[in-house]
Amino acid sequence: MENNNSMAELLEQFEKDFVVPKKGELVKGKVVSVSDKEIVVNIGYKADGIIPKSEVSNNDVNLKEFAQEGQELEVYILKKDDGDGNVLLSLKRIAQLKDWTELEKLAEDATTITVTIKEAVKGGVIAYYNEIRGFIPASQIALHYVNDLSVYVGQTIEAKILEVNKNKRRAVFTRKQLLSEELSEKKAELWGNISEGAVVKGEVKRITSFGAFVDIGGLDGLIHISEMSWGRIKSPKEAVKIGDTVEVKVLTIDKETEKVSLSLKQVKNDPWIEFDNNYKVNDVVSAKVVNLTDFGAFLEIEPGLEGLVHISQISAERIEKPADVLKIGDACDAKIIEVNLEERKIKLSIRAIDEPETAEVQE
């Protein structure tokens, strides 16, 4: 009878000491062993607890550096039986519980957080705040539409919290809101510093048939095609390309409409102002035919500097029209026979090169 009482007491004491794991509980245990794939923990149950590498952290960690034999850990019970008779444990679920509480507080305070983008999925990207898996919609990743979201994978970025629901395990972040706030600050600063006549640097962002839009530090300014070159161009693409860093002059500013007009050519010297330093009457110049009319041909001496060769000065022989002997794009030599800088007019002669004594200037 006494033995039976002793046995009953031992069983009762064993049951008191014996931990029966329940899903969702937090228990403490000691590390038994560590491998590259898992951590084995004694939690005082008949079976050991197993923490797979995937349940240690969402980040890639070296388990042998993370935990050592004999170390005490607080773990989360995922399953009483993982199918192999072991208790399935998790460390990252504990971290997630703390992170959810922290994230809720950060959302209330509208605090900027740092997230790491791990994957591009349909409609957006998966981003992690510590151990919390969140989502950034494609419309919230940038200020403009992004066709290939995979370029963001692996990046650590700053973001704002759009939505957080601890019970539903739902977290939605936005980078666009933060970028928009930064852009507004830059614009305010730029409007305070920019002035007409200033020379600034910018990046060509967009090209149209009538000009190019340049980002000058948070504001887009327009270089009209007429302000791109002193010479003739048919398309803005002849002067700039997307991504170019250009130096431009601010022509006009309209703060109400947020419009800025820029000039690319006015940061360079006007060739007419420099004419006297580079050319004089009777000089022979190398030029290019840029336009043909019934009465003559216009030759470009250099960008922005054109002269007219009257039909009578093209050839010693009589011709019906300039197109009979010249075509646009032709390179030819011509002599400067008259200059009017006030009216910005130059008269040239091709025949005067061969007949300097007989060629006459004709109106």
C-alpha positions, 0 to 999 in steps of 0.5 A: 500500500505504501509503495502504491502511494509512493508511485502515485506521488511520483506520477503526480509530481511528474505530471506537474513537471511535465510540460504539455505544449499548446499551440500559440504558447510561449515556453522556455527551453535549452538548446540541445544541438544546432545544425545548418538547417535547424535548432533542437530545443529541450522544452521539458516534453517527451519530444524535443522541439525543433526550430527550422531555419525558416522559423528563426528569421525572415533574414538569412542567418547562420544558425551556428552563430545565432545559437549555442548548445546550452543557451536558453531560448523563449520559443513559440509553439507552432505545432505539438507534432510536426509529423515526425514526433517533434514539437514545431517551434518558432523564434520569429513568431515571437519577434513578430508579436513584438514587431506588430505592437511596435508597428501599430505605434509607429503608424499612430505617430506617422513615423517613417520606417525602413523596409527591405524588399524581398520579392516582386509579385502581381500588383506590387512588392513584398517588403519586410519590416523586421519580421513582418511581411508587408506589401507595397502596391505598385502605385505606391512604389514611386511617383511615376508608373514603374513597369519592372518592379523587380528592379527594387528587389533587394533594396532597403528603402524608407517608407510610410505605413498606409495600413496595419492590422495586427489581428489580420496580420496585414501591413501595407506600406507606401514609398510614394507618400514619402517621395511626394513629401520630399518633392514638395519640400524641394519645390518649396526650397527651389521656388525660394531660391530660383530667379529669372536669369539664373544659370542652373543644371538639370536632367533631361526627363522627357522630349516632345516635338516642341521641346524638352522637359528638364528636372532642375531639382524638383521642378520641371522646366521646358526648353522650347525647340527655339531655345535649344540651339543658335542654329537650325534644328528640326527636332529637339532630339538633335540637341539633347537626349533623355538622361543628359545633364544640361546647363540652362538659363532660366527665362521666365518663372510662373509660380501660380502655374508652376511653369518655368521656361529655360534656354539651352542656347543662351548659356552659350555665346551668341555667334552674331556677337562674336562675328567681328572677332571671327570673320570679316568681309572677303573671308572665304568660309566653309558652309552648309546649305540649309535652305533653298528658295527661288531667289537664292540659298541660305548657307550655315557658316556655324550654328546660328550664323547663316548667310544668303547666296543670291541666285546670281552669286551661285554660278557664273552661268545662268540658272533657273533656280538654286536647286538646279545646282545645290541641294540641302546638306551640301558643303561648299565654300563661299566668300563673305561680300557684305555684312549687316550686324544690326539686321543680322544679315550676311551676303555670300558669293560662291562664284566670287571665289572663282571670279573675284574681279567680275562677281557683283553683288546683286539684290 
